Amino acid sequence: MAIVVNYVVDFYTDIMENKSDPRVKDWPLMSGPGPTLLICLTYAFIVKVAGPKFMEKRKPYQLRKTLIVYNMIQVVLSAWLFYESLAAGWFTTYSFRCQPVDYSNTPKAIRTAGGCWWYFFSKFTEFFDTFFFVLRKKNDQVSRLHVIHHGVMPLSTWFGVKFSPGGHSTFFGMLNTFVHIVMYSYYLLAALGPHMQKYLWWKKYLTSLQMAQFIAIMVHAFQLLFIDCNYPRAFVWWIGMHAVMFFFLFKEFYNQSYNRSRKGAMKAASANGVATNGVANGKVHQNGTQNGHAKTNGYSKQADYYATGEGLTRPELVQRPVTSARSD
């Protein structure tokens, strides 16, 4: 047993001391994965156990102004990180087929490594997405996908900064920060109030954008399995399999939030006397309405709102009249 323990300790020490990037050794949280792992586990405990327990007998906090400021900061931070990824070389000097890590101490290489560290740090700031859900008692939003995504990302990016801060794998960060610019812009607009709802019809496409992101990352990472490139093979699998995992998690979320809710909305519409091709309450109407609810080839705004993922939760939407049909 002692031999096995010594082997594991020596193996770990060799990787951390001899295989990692010495430039980042003394940077915050970069000495070993322990502190980051502890923070991630603490996050999971807070959002799944301590937070809901704390809010159990309390009224939900509104936090409207806080959310506006927070989302604005996230938009700016994501935009800056996206700019840093472009400054590193994407769309200019970097190759999309094979880009080794520059481990030199040149200003550009150090700047790229620094950008990678800040991207890693930004994953901790995103914990507040979940903290705000808990404080607002939106516990249904603290889903398995949400907690896994936010809880795993800091540890995943830690390994990237520790061993390969630059090069091929930063494609992940470049795409991800762009998606976050769009995502937090949506959240910022939503936090401004109900008057912005008419501009937020594109929520459904955020999940599609995220899934497209992971497909691109998969293709970009796994191509190195078939070409010769001076890039750590372990990180090809690390990045690629993360993209696979998150793609299927987001796909499951998409199916649950949009496909199933669309079917449920259509059933609810039928129960309220709204029928396709103008059949309502057993009568057929040509290009007309009955009780203000049905029209030939009609289309329920309830279903449209439900399909955005918000659900039929706002009373004023339940009685909204049907508009002309359009393709979804």
PyMOL commands that set and color helices and strands:
alter all, ss='L'
color gray80, all
select helices_A, chain A and resi 2-19+22-24+34-55+64-88+107-125+127-135+139-141+144-163+167-191+194-199+203-225+233-271+276-278+301-307+315-318
alter helices_A, ss='H'
color red, helices_A
select strands_A, chain A and resi 279-280+283-284
alter strands_A, ss='S'
color yellow, strands_A
deselect
rebuild
show_as cartoon
